[in-house]
Amino acid sequence: MLIYLCQDDIQATPMAVAAYFQVTKAMATNMATALVRQGYLQKIPSTTDHRQKYLVPTVKARTLVDSTYQKYFQSVQLIKDKLGPEQFAQLIHNLTLANQVLLEARRDE
């Protein structure tokens, strides 16, 4: 969630986050609440709709994302280089299938 929210020009509500990650609004709200408690997010009220709150990353969140984002992609690139294009494509395919299974299981709960 933090990586998504730290992208430039993202103004996201819990509902938008839920839609992006294909989870329930309650799940996105619970995660956001935990991140607010830990100092990674702020909930900023909308200027046009008092019911709506935007999730805004703090400096602490941006620092964390900046320090880990590049390491994450270096790791993925290493895996891609070692596996080669065909095996890497198969890995991505299998991870996609696994994510679909997990999403379906969440919807069934």
RARA-V132213 format. One record per residue. N is the residue number from 0. RES is the residue in one small letter. PHI is phi in whole degrees, -180 to 180 (NA if undefined). PSI is psi as a letter, one per 30 degrees, with the letter a starting at -180 (none if undefined). OMEGA is omega as a letter, one per 40 degrees, with the letter a starting at -180 (* if undefined). Layout:
# RARA-V132213
n & res & phi & psi & omega
N & RES & PHI & PSI & OMEGA
N & RES & PHI & PSI & OMEGA
This chain:
# RARA-V132213
n & res & phi & psi & omega
0 & m & NA & e & a
1 & l & -64 & e & i
2 & i & -60 & e & i
3 & y & -60 & e & a
4 & l & -73 & f & i
5 & c & -83 & f & i
6 & q & -65 & l & i
7 & d & -62 & k & i
8 & d & 61 & g & i
9 & i & -93 & k & i
10 & q & -121 & j & a
11 & a & -121 & k & i
12 & t & -94 & l & i
13 & p & -56 & e & i
14 & m & -65 & e & i
15 & a & -66 & e & i
16 & v & -64 & e & i
17 & a & -60 & e & i
18 & a & -65 & e & a
19 & y & -62 & e & a
20 & f & -92 & g & i
21 & q & 56 & h & i
22 & v & -127 & l & i
23 & t & -73 & l & i
24 & k & -62 & e & i
25 & a & -61 & e & i
26 & m & -64 & e & i
27 & a & -64 & e & i
28 & t & -65 & e & i
29 & n & -62 & e & i
30 & m & -66 & e & i
31 & a & -62 & e & i
32 & t & -61 & e & i
33 & a & -64 & e & i
34 & l & -70 & e & i
35 & v & -65 & e & i
36 & r & -58 & e & a
37 & q & -85 & f & i
38 & g & 87 & g & a
39 & y & -93 & f & a
40 & l & -132 & l & i
41 & q & -122 & k & i
42 & k & -102 & j & a
43 & i & -107 & k & a
44 & p & -66 & k & i
45 & s & -69 & k & i
46 & t & -81 & f & a
47 & t & -108 & f & a
48 & d & -140 & j & a
49 & h & -64 & f & i
50 & r & -80 & f & a
51 & q & -95 & k & i
52 & k & -126 & k & i
53 & y & -96 & k & i
54 & l & -92 & j & a
55 & v & -121 & k & i
56 & p & -69 & k & i
57 & t & -86 & l & i
58 & v & -60 & e & i
59 & k & -59 & e & i
60 & a & -66 & e & a
61 & r & -63 & e & i
62 & t & -64 & e & i
63 & l & -61 & e & a
64 & v & -63 & e & i
65 & d & -60 & e & a
66 & s & -79 & f & a
67 & t & -107 & f & a
68 & y & -59 & e & a
69 & q & -65 & e & i
70 & k & -62 & e & i
71 & y & -61 & e & a
72 & f & -71 & f & i
73 & q & -65 & e & i
74 & s & -64 & e & i
75 & v & -63 & e & i
76 & q & -64 & e & i
77 & l & -61 & e & i
78 & i & -60 & e & a
79 & k & -61 & e & a
80 & d & -64 & e & a
81 & k & -74 & e & a
82 & l & -79 & e & a
83 & g & 87 & l & a
84 & p & -62 & e & a
85 & e & -69 & e & a
86 & q & -68 & e & i
87 & f & -65 & e & i
88 & a & -61 & e & i
89 & q & -66 & e & i
90 & l & -60 & e & i
91 & i & -61 & e & i
92 & h & -60 & e & a
93 & n & -66 & e & i
94 & l & -66 & e & i
95 & t & -63 & e & i
96 & l & -61 & e & i
97 & a & -63 & e & i
98 & n & -63 & e & i
99 & q & -63 & e & i
100 & v & -61 & e & a
101 & l & -65 & e & i
102 & l & -63 & e & i
103 & e & -64 & e & i
104 & a & -66 & e & i
105 & r & -65 & e & i
106 & r & -66 & e & a
107 & d & -80 & f & a
108 & e & -71 & none & *
